[in-house]
Amino acid sequence: MLETNQNLPQLYRFCFLLTGDAGKAQEAFQATLREAASRCAHGKPPADRLWFFRDARWRCLVVGEEGVQPEISQWDEEEVSPHAAGQVAQLHPEQLAIWISAAPEPQRSALAAYYLDEFTPREILTVLELRPSELSKALDSGRRQFQAWLNAITPVDAYGQ
């Protein structure tokens, strides 16, 4: 199940990036594992590891709608910096998750899958059930908005900018 549990930490991280909340992430993660176990008990196990991520995504979207919602606003965009990886490395995991979880769908899911660094582009399309043009648009816009936010909260002096 889920390739001998090797992907369980990544599945939880995916849930955390989508919800921005450890409790909600755990709820979606555990519900996905329960559903997989139930399917196995009935002789219909999940087809592959991508099933887990698709199921978890939908559960995260549902639990993410509960409680306080982020205020929808227009975010600035900036060109993605060659120093973006260094800026991301300065973040606490919670900061990244909170920012991603505040993005609208399908951008939120695309960014979570992208920054998880777990999938090939084709797998991201499968997990998110998007067309290539939709994924490209969501990632491009999301990464530009994320770069603007990174530039606002991380010191740029360290990169010689």
C-alpha positions in Angstrom: 0.0 0.0 0.0 1.4 3.3 -1.1 4.7 1.7 -2.2 5.5 0.2 1.2 4.7 3.4 3.0 7.7 5.3 1.4 5.3 8.0 0.2 3.4 8.5 3.5 5.5 11.4 4.6 5.1 13.1 1.2 1.3 12.4 1.3 1.1 14.2 4.7 3.3 17.1 3.4 1.0 17.4 0.4 -2.0 17.6 2.8 -0.2 20.2 4.9 0.7 22.4 1.9 -2.9 22.3 0.7 -4.5 23.1 4.1 -1.8 25.1 5.9 -3.0 23.6 9.1 -1.5 20.5 10.9 -4.9 19.4 12.3 -6.7 19.7 9.0 -3.8 18.0 7.2 -3.9 15.1 9.6 -7.7 14.7 9.2 -7.4 14.5 5.4 -4.4 12.3 5.5 -6.0 9.8 8.0 -9.3 9.7 6.1 -7.4 8.9 2.9 -5.6 6.0 4.6 -8.8 4.7 6.1 -10.5 4.8 2.6 -7.5 2.9 1.1 -7.6 0.3 3.9 -11.4 -0.1 3.4 -10.9 -0.6 -0.4 -8.2 -3.2 0.3 -10.5 -5.0 2.7 -13.1 -5.2 0.0 -10.7 -6.5 -2.6 -10.4 -3.3 -4.5 -7.1 -1.7 -3.5 -6.1 1.7 -4.9 -4.7 1.4 -8.4 -1.4 3.3 -7.7 0.2 5.9 -5.5 -1.4 8.7 -7.5 -4.8 7.6 -6.2 -3.7 8.5 -2.7 -2.7 12.0 -3.7 -5.9 12.6 -5.7 -8.1 11.4 -2.8 -6.1 13.4 -0.3 -6.4 16.5 -2.5 -10.2 16.4 -2.5 -10.3 15.7 1.2 -8.0 18.7 1.8 -10.1 20.9 -0.3 -13.2 19.9 1.8 -11.6 20.3 5.2 -9.8 23.5 4.0 -13.2 25.1 3.5 -14.1 24.6 7.1 -13.3 27.4 9.6 -11.6 30.7 8.9 -11.1 31.4 5.3 -8.3 33.6 3.8 -9.4 36.9 2.4 -9.4 36.8 -1.4 -7.2 39.6 -2.8 -5.2 40.4 -5.9 -1.6 39.5 -5.3 1.3 41.2 -6.9 3.5 39.3 -9.4 7.2 39.5 -10.0 9.6 37.6 -12.3 10.8 34.4 -10.6 14.3 35.1 -9.3 17.3 32.8 -9.9 17.7 33.1 -6.1 14.1 31.8 -5.3 15.4 28.4 -4.1 17.6 30.2 -1.5 14.7 32.4 -0.4 12.4 29.4 0.0 15.1 27.7 2.1 14.9 30.5 4.6 11.2 29.8 5.2 9.7 27.7 7.9 7.6 24.9 6.5 4.5 26.5 8.1 5.1 29.8 6.2 5.2 28.0 2.8 2.1 25.9 3.7 0.1 29.0 4.9 0.9 30.9 1.7 0.1 28.0 -0.6 -3.1 27.1 1.3 -4.4 30.7 0.8 -4.1 30.5 -3.0 -7.3 29.9 -5.0 -7.9 26.5 -6.7 -6.5 25.1 -8.9 -3.4 27.3 -8.2 -3.2 26.0 -4.6 -3.1 22.3 -5.7 -0.6 23.0 -8.5 1.8 24.9 -6.2 1.5 22.2 -3.5 2.3 19.5 -6.1 5.1 21.6 -7.6 6.8 22.4 -4.3 6.4 18.9 -3.0 8.9 17.9 -5.7 7.3 14.4 -5.8 5.8 14.2 -9.2 6.6 14.3 -12.9 4.7 16.9 -14.9 2.4 14.2 -16.3 1.7 12.9 -12.7 0.8 16.4 -11.6 -1.7 16.6 -14.4 -3.1 13.2 -13.4 -3.3 14.0 -9.7 -4.9 17.4 -10.2 -7.0 16.4 -13.2 -6.0 19.5 -15.1 -5.2 20.1 -18.8 -1.6 21.1 -19.5 -2.6 24.7 -20.3 -4.5 25.0 -17.0 -1.5 23.7 -15.0 0.9 25.9 -16.8 -1.2 29.0 -16.1 -1.7 28.1 -12.5 2.0 27.4 -11.9 3.2 30.5 -13.8 0.9 32.9 -12.0 1.4 31.2 -8.6 5.2 31.2 -8.8 5.2 34.9 -9.8 2.9 35.8 -6.9 5.0 33.6 -4.6 8.1 35.4 -5.8 6.6 38.8 -4.9 5.7 37.5 -1.5 9.2 36.0 -1.0 10.8 39.3 -2.0 8.7 41.1 0.6 9.6 38.7 3.5 13.1 37.4 2.8 16.2 39.6 2.8 17.4 40.2 -0.7 20.8 41.4 0.4 22.0 37.9 0.9 21.6 37.3 -2.9 23.4 40.4 -4.1 20.3 41.9 -5.6 
